[in-house]
Amino acid sequence: MPPSHLKTLASHAQVELEPIRQNGLSREERLVIYKKFLEFEEGRIRSVHEAGGGGLEVATLRSELLDIVLQSL
């Protein structure tokens, strides 16, 4: 698994999920932000898989993605 992908994932999460950390968003607004973030990152993971990334690599990336989302809740 490319370490740069994990760094990019973490930095992307920091930027895209920042509005969720602020109070005042409705559940629906937070859901839209999460869905957009997950859709984009799942696409990046799919690209790794289609480029020949192994199952362990893809599973690790997906696990990291879910860890980041759950930590932001």
C-alpha positions as CSV (number, residue, x, y, z in Angstrom):
1,M,0.0,0.0,0.0
2,P,1.4,3.3,-0.9
3,P,2.1,5.4,2.2
4,S,1.3,8.5,0.1
5,H,-2.2,7.3,-0.3
6,L,-2.7,7.1,3.4
7,K,-1.2,10.6,3.9
8,T,-3.5,11.9,1.1
9,L,-6.5,10.2,2.7
10,A,-5.7,11.8,6.1
11,S,-5.2,15.2,4.7
12,H,-8.3,15.0,2.5
13,A,-10.3,13.9,5.5
14,Q,-9.0,16.8,7.6
15,V,-10.1,19.3,5.0
16,E,-13.4,17.7,3.9
17,L,-14.7,16.7,7.3
18,E,-13.7,19.9,9.1
19,P,-17.2,21.4,8.7
20,I,-18.6,18.5,10.7
21,R,-16.5,19.4,13.7
22,Q,-18.2,22.7,13.8
23,N,-21.5,23.0,15.6
24,G,-24.6,24.1,13.8
25,L,-24.9,21.5,11.0
26,S,-28.1,19.5,10.7
27,R,-27.9,15.7,10.5
28,E,-28.8,16.0,6.8
29,E,-26.0,18.4,6.1
30,R,-23.5,16.2,7.9
31,L,-24.8,13.2,6.0
32,V,-24.2,15.0,2.7
33,I,-20.6,15.7,3.7
34,Y,-19.9,12.1,4.7
35,K,-21.4,10.7,1.6
36,K,-19.4,13.0,-0.7
37,F,-16.2,12.2,1.2
38,L,-16.9,8.4,1.1
39,E,-17.8,8.4,-2.6
40,F,-14.6,10.2,-3.5
41,E,-12.4,8.0,-1.4
42,E,-14.0,4.8,-2.5
43,G,-13.3,5.9,-6.1
44,R,-9.7,6.3,-5.2
45,I,-9.6,2.9,-3.6
46,R,-11.3,1.4,-6.6
47,S,-8.6,3.0,-8.8
48,V,-5.9,1.3,-6.7
49,H,-7.6,-2.0,-7.2
50,E,-8.1,-1.6,-10.9
51,A,-4.4,-0.6,-11.2
52,G,-3.4,-4.0,-9.8
53,G,-3.5,-3.4,-6.1
54,G,-3.8,-6.6,-4.1
55,G,-6.7,-7.6,-1.9
56,L,-4.8,-6.9,1.3
57,E,-3.8,-3.5,0.1
58,V,-7.4,-2.6,-0.9
59,A,-8.8,-4.0,2.3
60,T,-6.2,-2.0,4.3
61,L,-7.2,1.2,2.5
62,R,-10.9,0.6,3.1
63,S,-10.2,-0.1,6.7
64,E,-8.3,3.2,7.1
65,L,-11.1,5.0,5.4
66,L,-13.7,3.6,7.8
67,D,-11.4,4.3,10.8
68,I,-11.2,7.9,9.8
69,V,-14.9,8.3,9.3
70,L,-15.7,6.6,12.6
71,Q,-13.2,8.7,14.5
72,S,-14.9,11.8,13.1
73,L,-18.3,10.8,14.5
